[in-house]
Amino acid sequence: MAVHEELPADADADAAATLQLHSIRESIDNIDAALIHLLAERFKFTQQVGRLKAAHGLPAADPARELMQIDRLRGLAEDAHLDPAFAEKFLNFIIAEVIHHHVRIAGGEPMEPGRSAGSAPASSSISAS
């Protein structure tokens, strides 16, 4: 008869927690990937807007639309139980990048090689803190 050593109950709980943590992190990674793809799609459209604005001599920024978008996204954030202030900061970051690209398009400046709309220059670093 073989002797089986019993693991403490804590070991089973730790193993289950580790598996659960891994599963949750995989979900987060999948959502991060989806966010990146959605942002890339969004910037494809904002580049089209930038080219249209440049072709028709329109300003790079549209403060009235920006305010409407911020209000709309704050409402969506509230409905989704996401901090509206965070949603506004996130949108303001995106808007600033879009305006930057619109200014570059209007000035006839090409995008840096290997850099598409919404991408940071190679020398920049982003902190997660």
Secondary structure, 3 states (H helix, E strand, C coil): CCCCCCCCHHHHHHHHHHHHHHHHHHHHHHHHHHHHHHHHHHHHHHHHHHHHHHHCCCCCCCHHHHHHHHHHHHHHHHHCCCCHHHHHHHHHHHHHHHHHHHHHHHCCCCCCCCCCCCCCCCCCCCCCC
